[in-house]
Amino acid sequence: MKLVKVAYAQNQPEAEMIQGLLRQEGIQSMVQRNGGFDVPDFLAGGPRDVLVPETDAERARSLLATT
């Protein structure tokens, strides 16, 4: 299953909020730290990418664009 980026978040809590919106519509997602910020010492700080399966990407982008 190929994952694609559908959103950018400033930090972990923001990424989790985006995941919640997607989950309400039945879209599975995962959060990944951005390259260069993959340092465990940042804990919840630092930018994140929200990824979804390629098959759900268009629907996820549409949903996020309207919220």
C-alpha positions as CSV (number, residue, x, y, z in Angstrom):
1,M,0.0,0.0,0.0
2,K,1.5,3.3,-1.1
3,L,1.1,6.3,1.3
4,V,0.9,9.9,0.1
5,K,1.2,13.2,2.0
6,V,-2.1,15.0,2.2
7,A,-1.4,17.5,5.0
8,Y,1.4,19.4,6.9
9,A,1.1,20.1,10.6
10,Q,3.2,22.4,12.7
11,N,3.4,19.8,15.6
12,Q,2.1,16.5,16.9
13,P,-1.1,17.8,18.4
14,E,-2.1,19.6,15.2
15,A,-1.3,16.4,13.2
16,E,-3.5,14.4,15.6
17,M,-6.4,16.9,15.1
18,I,-6.1,16.3,11.3
19,Q,-6.1,12.6,11.8
20,G,-9.3,12.9,13.9
21,L,-11.0,14.7,11.0
22,L,-9.9,12.0,8.6
23,R,-10.9,9.2,11.0
24,Q,-14.5,10.6,11.2
25,E,-14.8,10.1,7.5
26,G,-13.4,6.6,7.7
27,I,-10.0,7.5,6.2
28,Q,-7.0,5.8,7.9
29,S,-3.8,7.9,8.3
30,M,-0.4,8.0,9.9
31,V,1.8,10.8,11.1
32,Q,5.5,11.1,10.2
33,R,8.1,13.6,11.3
34,N,9.5,15.7,8.5
35,G,13.0,15.0,7.4
36,G,15.5,17.0,9.4
37,F,13.2,17.1,12.4
38,D,13.3,13.3,13.1
39,V,14.9,13.9,16.5
40,P,13.2,12.2,19.5
41,D,14.3,15.1,21.7
42,F,11.7,17.3,20.0
43,L,8.9,15.1,21.5
44,A,5.6,16.6,20.3
45,G,7.3,19.6,18.7
46,G,8.4,20.0,15.2
47,P,6.6,19.6,11.9
48,R,4.7,16.5,10.8
49,D,3.3,15.1,7.6
50,V,0.0,13.4,7.5
51,L,-0.1,10.4,5.2
52,V,-3.0,8.4,3.8
53,P,-3.3,5.4,1.4
54,E,-3.0,6.6,-2.2
55,T,-6.5,5.4,-2.9
56,D,-8.0,7.8,-0.3
57,A,-5.7,10.8,-1.1
58,E,-8.2,12.8,-3.2
59,R,-11.1,12.3,-0.8
60,A,-8.8,13.3,2.2
61,R,-7.6,16.5,0.4
62,S,-11.1,17.5,-0.5
63,L,-12.3,17.0,3.1
64,L,-9.4,19.0,4.5
65,A,-9.9,21.8,2.0
66,T,-13.4,22.3,3.3
67,T,-12.6,22.4,7.0
